[in-house]
Structure formats: structure tokens, C-alpha cells
Amino acid sequence: MIKKIGKALVVGAGISGIRAALDLAETGYGVTLIDRSTHLGGILSQLDYQFPSNRCGMCKMLPLVDRDASSQYCLRKGLFHENIEILLSTELISVEGEPGNFQVTLKQKPNWVDPELCIGCGKCVDVCPVEVPDAFNAGFVSRKAIYLPVPHAIPNPYLIDFSVCTRCGECEKVCPTGAIRLSEQDREKFKILIVDDELIVRDSLKEWLEQEGFTIDVAESGAEALEQLNKKSYHLMLTDIKMPGMDGVEVLKKAKEGFPDLTVVMMTAYATVETAVEAMKIGALDYLVKPFDPDKLISMTLGIYEDLEAAEGRRMEVGAMVLCGGTDYYDPAGGKNPLGYKVNPNVVTSLEFERIFSGSGPSQGMLVRPFDGEPIRKVAWIQCVGSRDLQEDADFCSNICCMSAMKEALVAKEKSNGMLETTIFYMDMRTFGKSYQRYRDQAESDHGVLFKRGRVHSVTQDNNSGELIIRYGDQNSVIQEIRQDMVVLSVGQRPSSGTGELAEIMGIELNPWGFVGTEPFSMNRTAREGIVLGGAFAGLKDISDSVIQASAAALSASRVIHASGGGLAPEPESLPDTVDVSFETPRILVALCTCNGELSETLKQQEIISRLQSDPLVDRIELLEQTCTGNGWESLVKLVEKQKPNRLLIGACLPYVYAQKLREL
């Protein structure tokens, strides 16, 4: 694989970020692909089908030449490429420099499960006592505090959600490979100072936080707090605002003067929230409102602890940056909420419905209502929820909703063998892409999707039957009612959360709708040269447009790197000496992974060995423990170096795991 001089940073590992990273990597540049999420794929990791093919198709982005340099399996399962470094749970925290020579700082959250040792056996999940809603499945089912971020990734090590973990240690006890390092997390070294003039507040906070394993000191006044800060170093200070003598704001100012690295959170009553917000402008990280919610306090403290536990920011130099932060969706639960979202349990958003009919979803693809398990016979889609709505400050079309609704209706009909009744309520049906109008016509004429033009007024529930009643005005302004088993809200796009903070770090501006602004007559260039945009981060786009723009952004980034001297010559690459063994008599080394003893439990191990030994070309058979882990693979490498076979046969699960390792071997 060609490797040129020069590197790029791609922020966001959704579909557009993957596309930009692959294009730059195939050009020969080194790429660091980061995402604050725990998994690749962004929103598309939750979608099984895409319009207009009603299939996935992500794998079409994989390289067509030099294929061995990259993974060649479903992109929803994962990605590797010789020129791409992938960093998940990672955020960009600072940018300095100029095009061709940016100095960036990254911060990666620690993960207390070693991915090199985790074999995905799931024994930790069986003993975990904590259950919380599973965000990947839209909260329809629960997951444990230790969990798989996505069900289909390979390899797929478990993660610990420390915002809900009780640190009981049961998972660490049953882990067969010692992958869980919970005991290494030493919370006692994290020192917190609580400052409040009320004894009951100090005692309550101290008790809650000591139960989480933190070291707590208390002070009843600002003066006492400053004394303690001079005697001992603290990581976090929780201080009340209203106190006799020196108030919390003054304590904050003096503490920050002497201890600029101290993290401070203000505690306040409703009457002083404005003061707390002002305090944040002079150095406070956040504020908590009295009376305290223990869960919120502990969650915020754990978040601060995790951030400080993260390894010191990793600094690196890159020639250009591609921002592919993706998109979020409108939340219809706010405001007047006439459609009953989160009120009527069978009113769901389009993304939630995608999880309902997904094979990896809460009902394994069966069309049943997640709240009562009843089969779905009639579904209605309501368009333009959070789009083309001046009351929601959304005077724009979100670009994807019409086609997404049609795709969902067609896929749902296919899964029900055509028995499902599907209705789409719309104002205007916008089918602007190539073949999109034909797709709409076929949905109506060939598959029986019913299109109703009108304006939906409200959605209520019949408490007796559980059916949903849609009240709408038709084209003749006549009020009509229709009953459905489920209502799907086609919610509009919104800027990705954190867009404003990232734009501030980059020194670039947002457009009036909150997306990152681009230069006139350009779809990807920003006001800061060397920083370009890919996908929906710059505005409303569907998947195909996002991928196309991501490729354009990759091209713009490569031009910046090339103009600054990168890519003028390939990096010198020392190739290992190889011997052509294709004409030698095979001497096969067979490495059988025992998979922590499961091989002997599920298969007749000795019979397999006997059958292999009967082959005259098999030179040696070895049983290895967990070749998919770092230690197991190291044992295999040493065995190959010692035995020097000219053929190697590995008997193990998850062949995807070995593709990159075999190239290195």
C-alpha cells in the first residue's frame, strides 16, 4: 500500500467520516479517524435498510484496488485500513497552527475493559446487577452497566458505563481472561472539597460521594475552604453560592487564581441560577440546583472523574482536518406536543421504528408494539415533524423524511408479507433524487402504500382498545379521523450536539440554523483554510449526498496537504524479506483455538485432531488458548517462528478478527 508524506484528521466516524477517511487513506495519506461515540457508523449503525435500494450497501465504499490493505467485510461490523488509525470515545479539545501544520490535542476516555483480552463471552453481563435503558435500541429494552455498544461489530469488546456502574466488582470476578480492570480504577485518589454553610448539605453530599469511593473533605465557609486548598491539592470543589461572609463566587475567583487547574461546580437554589451561570463565565465548570438529585450529582461527578482520568491530551500534527460530525434529530416531546410523543406509548419516531423492524432490534425484526407486544396491523407516518414549521423555528425541509417514510413503509410491508396497512400523511411529497419519483410511484401503485395529503391536527389514544386516533384536515379542509395501531413521526434533522463547541474550538462560525457555515459557492470549505466539512455537518443531506460531499471534502483536504509539501514523495517503506513457498511441499501447522475450553464442550476435540493427523501434509497440531486475544496471538507468533511451517491453518471463530493480523504475520 502506497504511503505518502502527510496526515489528516477526520472528526466523526459516521458514514461521511468513513468515506472521507477511506478516500484520504487510498490516496496514501495517514488518517486519524476519531469519534466521541463508543462505536463506528454513527446513525447508520442503527439502520438496516437505505433508500432507494431497501438494502444496506455501506460495503460498496470499500476499496476496489489494493483490497488487502483494508477490511473487505460489512462496514457495520467494523473497519481497518493500513493508513487509518481509529480512536473511539475520543474528542478534539484544541487546535493550533496553520494549514499543513495544525497541532491538535485529543482526549480519549479510558475504558476499563482491555479490548486485547476481551473475548466477548458475555459472562460479565450475566452477573451485572444494573439495568438501564438501551440507547442503541431507542430505550425499548434494557442493557447492563457492562454492555456491547453495538450487537454486530467485530471484534466487539464490552464497555463499562461508569455513569450507572455501582463498582460491585462481580464482572471482574467472572471474567475468564482478566480483561476487566475495574480494581485499577482508584477513586480514592480523586479528592473532592465540599463547601457549604449547612451541615445537612455537607453531610449528605459527603455520604453519597464516599459511597462511590471518592475521598471527601468539607468546609463550612469560604475562608475555611481556601485554607484547605492551601494545605492539600483537590481535583474538584463543590461550593454553595450563598454563604455568610465570603460567597461562592468570591471563593471561585480566589481558588482559580491560586489553583487554575481546580475543577469547580457551583451549588445554588433557583433564585441564584443566573449567578451560577455568571460564575461559569469566570471559570466554573457547571452548576447543581438545590434540592439535589443524588443521581444527577453522582453522574456529574463521575463524568468529571472520567475526564480527568483520561490520559493527558494526546498531541499530534496534521496537515488538514475534515469535520464529519453528522446530524441529530428533532425531539417532538417538547413544546405543545399535539402528536402525543412520549405520552401515547405507540407514537414513535422514524429512528425508533427502524429499531423495531431491525433484525438486531428489541423484537428481532418482528412487527410488534414494543410496549405491549401486540402485532402491528396498521401504521401511519406523519411527515414534516420539526420541519417546515415556523413555530419550531424550522423554516426548512429536512431533505430525508419523505424518502425515509416510504422506505420504512415498504420494508414493513415486505416483513408482513403485504398484510400491513401503511398510510403516509404529507403536505408535499419531495422526491428530488435520481429514481426517487419512480420509487414513490411504485410504493403507491405496486405495493399499496396509501398517501393522504392533509394536515394532521393531533394524535390521541383510545384507552379501551389502545388504538391511536389521528385527527387531520384533508385537502377540502374537512376534519377527518382515522385509527391506527402505531404512528411514526418523520422527525427533521438538527445540528449534531456539540456542534457549537467544536466550531468554537476550530474558530469557525455557524450558519443561522446552527450548522457549520461554509464559504460562498462551496459545499465544504470553511472560513479557516485547511478545515473542511463532510456530510450533514454542513447542513441537511441524505446518505448519498453526505457520501458525495465527504469525498469532495477529502479531495479538498488532500490538496491542502499537497500544497504544504505533503505527498510530493512516498514515505520510504521497508518491506520484509519474503520467501516464495508456493512450490514447496506443504508443511501445515494447524492451530486450534480452544476458546477457553468451549471447543471440548461443543465439539469432539480428539476426533478433530485425529482427522487432521490423518492428512500426511499436516506437520503439527497445536491447541492454543484464545488466539483472538493479544496474549493468544503472541503465543501463535512464537509457535510459527519456532516451527517454521510453510502453511498455517487456524481453527477459530470470528475469521474477521484475523485478517489484519495475518497480514502482519
Secondary structure, DSSP 8 states (H G I E B T S, - for coil): ---BS-EEEEE--SHHHHHHHHHHHHHT-EEEEEESSSSSSGGGGG-S-BTTTTB--GGGGS-SSSGGGB--S-TTT---BTTEEEEESEEEEEEEEETTEEEEEEEE---SB-TTT-----HHHHH---EEE-GGGTTSSEEESEE-SSSS-SS---EE-TTT-----HHHHH-TT--B-GGG--GGGSEEEEE-S-HHHHHHHHHHHHHTT-EEEEESSHHHHHHHHHHS--SEEEEES--SSS-HHHHHHHHHHH-TT-EEEEEE-GGGHHHHHHHHHTT--EEEESS--HHHHHHHHHHHHHHHHS-S-EEEEESEEEE---EEE--TTSTT-TT-TTTSTTEEEHHHHHHHTSTTSTTTT--B-TTT--B--EEEEEEEETSSBGGGTB-S--SSHHHHHHHHHHHHHHHTTT--EEEEEES-----STTHHHHHHHHHHTT--EEEEEEEEEEEE-TTT--EEEEEEETTS-EEEEEESEEEEEE-EEE-TTHHHHHHHHT--B-TTSSB---TT-SSB-SSTTEEE-GGGGS---HHHHHHHHHHHHHHHHHHHHHTTTTSSB-----------TTS---EEEEEE-TTTHHHHHS-HHHHHHHHHTSTTEEEEEEES-TTSHHHHHHHHHHHHHH--SEEEEE-S-GGGHHHHHHH-
